Amino acid sequence: MSDLENIFNKRLNQLGIKKQVDAAVIVAEAQKVLDEIFNNESIRVISYNKGVLKICVKSNAWATECQARITKIKKPPVERVIFVVKNFEY
């Protein structure tokens, strides 16, 4: 790690927001991977907490399709992926 990274991480810890920032980065990266894999608007990452990534899909069919392809996003620190089926607006 560079000195700048160390300073940044230390400051995040001092502010007590390191976990939130890490979760936001994981959500953004997971959404990017899902966009690359599926290239549509039927899938959206909604949260990450304690190793569980929540993905919102528009139908059970999309949940099934995602479950078959989650190996790219299910790697540490993501321990589990949960699918929430509901209609959503971007």
N, C-alpha and C positions, 0 to 999 in steps of 0.2 A: 504494500500500500504506500502511496505517496504521502508526503507531509500534509498536503492539502486535504486528502481523503481522511487522514487521521484527525486533523483539526475539525473537519466537517462532522465526522462521526462523534467526536468528543462533544461538540456543541449540541448535536441532536440529543445525546444522552443527558447533557446538563438541562436542556429544556424539557426533557421527559417525553419527547415525541418520536424517538427512534423507531419504536414498534409501528406507529402509525405510518411513518414515512416508508418503512420497509414493506408494509402491507400495500400501500398505494403503488409502489414499484412492482410488486408481484402481480397485482390486479392489472396494471397497464401492460406488463409483459405477457400475461396470459391472454389478454384481449387481442394483442398483436398476433400471437400464435394462432388463436382461433380465427382471426380475420384472414390469415394466410392459408389456413387449412380449408375453411368453408366459404370465404368470400361472399357473405350475405349478411343480412340484418336480422336474422332469426335467433341469434345467439349473442348474449351479453354477459360479461363477468360482472357480478354485483358486489362481491366482498371476499375478503380473506381474513381469517381469524384462527389462531392456534392450529395451524396446519390444515385447515379446511377451506377450500376454495369453493364459493357458491357461483354457479352459472345459471342464468335465467334463459330458458328457451321457450319458444312459442307453442310447442306441441310435444306430445309424447314421442312422436316419430323423430323429432330433432334430438330429444334426450337420448334415445336409443342410438342414433347415428353418432352422437358425441361420445357416448360411452365406449364405442368401438375404437375411437381415435384419441383417447385422452392420454396416451403414453407420452406425448410431447409436452404436456403441461403437468403431468403427475410425476414430478421429480422433486427432490428436496429443494426447498422446505415444505412443498405441498405434499401432505400425507394422504389426504382424502379429497375427492371432488364430489360435491352434492349438486344435483340438478333441480331447479325450481321451475315448474311448468306454469307459465301464465302469459297473458298478452301484455306487451309493454310498448311504450313509445320511446323513440330516441329523442 
